[in-house]
């Protein structure tokens, strides 16, 4: 046997082995392909729903009840937050009116809240009125309102007796002055 024969024999052996491996690999590949297609078709078929047991039904009902209860609690919490904000807003307006010493504070509060209530905002403890780009403190807006023609109805009188009279200040009586009987009677009736 010469080298050429050995080479040919080796090539033929190599070809036979590769052919055998290819044939076996094709069988394995074909088998795997069939199994893969079968498992894919099994996955694509709608699964038969398992019959619901009483326990599963109870769990579904419990979940629905919990979801409804959570929704109801959220609604109640939102309502409480709105009520608390309204109470805080009314308290802030009432405090501002009290510090302005306006007449008829309840009517003023209702009227003022109707006019600026939707624009009244809070940041921390500070209340302000935001109307477009204009932002003013609650006290400033109330002072502006009381200075307006409509708001002057709620401003207390200055103590002057008429439009042409001058405001006078009371002068204290001298220390050793004895009141007359007329002054004493006037002072007594002034206290009633």
VEXLUMDREN-159431 format. One line per field, with one value per residue (C-alpha): residue number from 1; y, z, x. Coordinates in nm, 4 decimals. Example, Ala and Ser with C-alpha at 12.3 -4.5 7.8 and 13.67 -1.06 7.14 Angstrom:
REM VEXLUMDREN-159431
papa	c(1_2)
py	c(-0.4500_-0.1060)
pz	c(0.7800_0.7140)
px	c(1.2300_1.3670)
***
This chain:
REM VEXLUMDREN-159431
papa	c(1_2_3_4_5_6_7_8_9_10_11_12_13_14_15_16_17_18_19_20_21_22_23_24_25_26_27_28_29_30_31_32_33_34_35_36_37_38_39_40_41_42_43_44_45_46_47_48_49_50_51_52_53_54_55_56_57_58_59_60_61_62_63_64_65_66_67_68_69_70_71_72_73_74_75_76_77_78_79_80_81_82_83_84_85_86_87_88_89_90_91_92_93_94_95_96_97_98_99_100_101_102_103_104_105_106_107_108_109_110_111_112_113_114_115_116_117_118_119_120_121_122_123_124_125_126_127_128_129_130_131_132_133_134_135_136_137_138_139_140_141_142_143_144_145_146_147_148_149_150_151_152_153_154_155_156_157_158_159_160_161_162_163_164_165_166_167_168_169_170_171_172_173_174_175_176_177_178_179_180_181_182_183_184_185_186_187_188_189_190_191_192)
py	c(0.0000_0.3199_0.6635_0.7408_0.4369_0.5232_0.8774_0.7509_0.4994_0.7687_1.0052_0.7326_0.6455_1.0118_1.0492_0.7370_0.8579_1.2049_1.0551_0.8346_1.1317_1.3456_1.0733_1.0317_1.4073_1.4443_1.1880_1.3663_1.7049_1.5706_1.4174_1.7423_1.9438_1.7235_1.7511_2.1264_2.1661_1.9456_2.1491_2.4741_2.3464_2.2363_2.5864_2.7476_2.5449_2.7256_2.5677_2.4041_2.6153_2.4274_2.3947_2.6585_2.5209_2.6834_2.8072_2.9830_3.1450_3.2681_3.4153_3.6006_3.7374_3.8385_4.0190_4.2065_4.3002_4.4242_4.6281_4.7874_4.8616_5.0203_5.2332_5.3410_5.4291_5.6349_5.8207_5.8879_6.0064_6.2412_6.3801_6.4344_6.6134_6.8433_6.9160_6.9858_7.2242_7.4068_7.4357_7.5711_7.8156_7.9408_7.9761_8.1785_8.4114_8.4463_8.5290_8.7905_8.9489_8.9510_9.1246_9.3857_9.4539_9.4678_9.5003_9.1996_8.9460_8.6531_8.8319_8.9619_8.6121_8.4650_8.7425_8.7479_8.3673_8.3707_8.6262_8.4954_8.1456_7.9588_8.1615_8.1186_7.8907_7.7813_7.7301_7.6059_7.8305_8.1286_8.1977_8.3930_8.4752_8.3805_8.5322_8.4748_8.6190_8.8346_8.6903_8.8752_8.7757_8.7129_9.0117_9.2430_9.1242_9.1738_9.5243_9.6074_9.4751_9.6788_9.9890_9.9274_10.0852_9.7512_9.6678_10.0020_9.8683_9.6518_9.9214_10.0493_10.4198_10.6505_10.7976_11.1275_11.2486_11.3449_11.4300_11.7933_11.7495_11.7282_11.4326_11.5409_11.3748_11.3636_11.5833_11.4439_11.6355_11.7961_11.5823_11.8048_11.8765_11.7790_11.6841_11.8785_11.7020_11.7346_11.5843_11.3002_11.2202_11.2353_11.0058_10.7603_10.7477_10.7190_10.3853_10.2347)
pz	c(0.0000_-0.0996_0.0276_-0.2446_-0.1548_0.2119_0.1287_-0.0847_0.1780_0.4428_0.2301_0.1664_0.5374_0.6203_0.3664_0.4986_0.8610_0.7712_0.5705_0.8655_1.1062_0.8688_0.8378_1.2153_1.2697_1.0177_1.2100_1.5389_1.3809_1.2257_1.5550_1.7442_1.4790_1.5126_1.8906_1.8708_1.6298_1.8524_2.1640_1.9745_1.8582_2.2146_2.3386_2.0702_2.1629_2.4158_2.7516_2.8967_3.1893_3.5089_3.6770_3.9469_4.2889_4.5653_4.7180_4.3940_4.3677_4.7275_4.6572_4.3511_4.5523_4.8331_4.5873_4.4365_4.7807_4.8788_4.5587_4.6174_4.9798_4.8753_4.6171_4.8776_5.1278_4.8638_4.7895_5.1598_5.2078_4.9100_5.0506_5.3918_5.2289_5.0411_5.3586_5.5534_5.2827_5.2786_5.6580_5.6494_5.3737_5.5658_5.8814_5.6955_5.5463_5.8847_6.0521_5.7864_5.8289_6.2073_6.1834_5.9488_6.2107_5.9420_6.0087_5.9637_5.9308_5.8375_5.5384_5.4360_5.4587_5.2382_4.9812_4.9809_4.9559_4.6606_4.4798_4.5455_4.6859_4.3691_4.3354_4.7001_4.7306_5.0137_5.0189_5.3559_5.6064_5.3695_5.1882_4.8642_4.5782_4.2324_3.9425_3.6163_3.6579_3.9520_4.2957_4.6202_4.9843_5.1309_5.3669_5.0779_4.8624_5.1557_5.2200_4.8497_4.8597_5.1692_4.9977_4.6945_4.6628_4.7266_5.0248_5.1986_5.3282_5.5678_5.6896_6.0385_6.0734_6.1795_6.4764_6.3050_6.3506_5.9916_5.6604_5.7487_6.1090_6.2278_6.4239_6.7792_7.0389_7.3957_7.6294_7.9697_8.2652_8.5003_8.7987_9.0648_8.8666_9.0377_8.7888_8.8066_8.8612_8.4909_8.3904_8.6393_8.5027_8.1423_8.2308_8.4033_8.1023_7.8592_8.0200_7.9386)
px	c(0.0000_0.1369_0.0657_-0.1845_-0.3958_-0.3861_-0.4924_-0.7824_-0.8836_-0.8706_-1.0840_-1.3389_-1.3539_-1.3943_-1.6777_-1.8537_-1.8291_-1.9553_-2.2404_-2.3351_-2.3164_-2.5209_-2.7847_-2.8048_-2.8066_-3.0868_-3.2879_-3.2260_-3.3002_-3.6189_-3.7252_-3.6551_-3.8368_-4.1459_-4.1449_-4.0975_-4.3904_-4.6054_-4.5264_-4.5947_-4.9337_-5.0127_-4.9331_-5.1482_-5.4528_-5.6699_-5.6247_-5.9255_-6.0321_-6.0072_-6.3399_-6.3634_-6.3781_-6.5755_-6.2521_-6.1479_-6.4915_-6.4649_-6.1205_-6.2538_-6.5453_-6.3105_-6.0826_-6.3786_-6.5035_-6.1570_-6.1251_-6.4650_-6.3764_-6.0456_-6.2271_-6.4829_-6.2081_-6.0270_-6.3502_-6.4119_-6.0541_-6.0838_-6.4106_-6.2474_-5.9546_-6.1950_-6.3925_-6.0741_-5.9502_-6.2850_-6.2797_-5.9237_-6.0177_-6.3214_-6.1124_-5.8480_-6.1113_-6.2802_-5.9480_-5.8676_-6.2121_-6.1757_-5.8390_-5.9914_-6.2673_-6.5343_-6.9054_-7.1328_-6.8512_-7.0779_-7.2290_-6.8868_-6.7397_-7.0124_-6.9843_-6.6055_-6.5845_-6.8247_-6.6117_-6.2601_-6.3160_-6.2225_-5.9004_-5.7975_-5.4925_-5.2671_-4.8942_-4.7782_-4.9527_-4.9856_-5.3131_-5.3146_-5.5474_-5.4255_-5.6127_-5.4268_-5.0763_-5.1866_-5.1024_-5.1840_-5.2032_-5.5473_-5.5153_-5.4231_-5.7155_-5.9547_-5.8165_-5.8589_-6.2143_-6.3020_-6.1612_-6.3854_-6.7311_-6.9025_-6.6819_-6.7345_-7.0656_-6.8662_-6.6259_-6.7151_-6.7990_-6.5212_-6.7078_-6.7891_-7.1484_-7.2151_-7.0615_-6.9859_-6.8781_-6.5236_-6.4017_-6.3290_-6.1235_-6.2404_-6.0427_-5.9733_-6.1125_-5.8638_-5.7688_-5.9235_-6.2427_-6.5671_-6.8413_-7.1601_-7.4878_-7.5741_-7.2385_-7.2855_-7.6340_-7.5072_-7.2166_-7.4538_-7.6877_-7.3955_-7.3038_-7.6436)
***
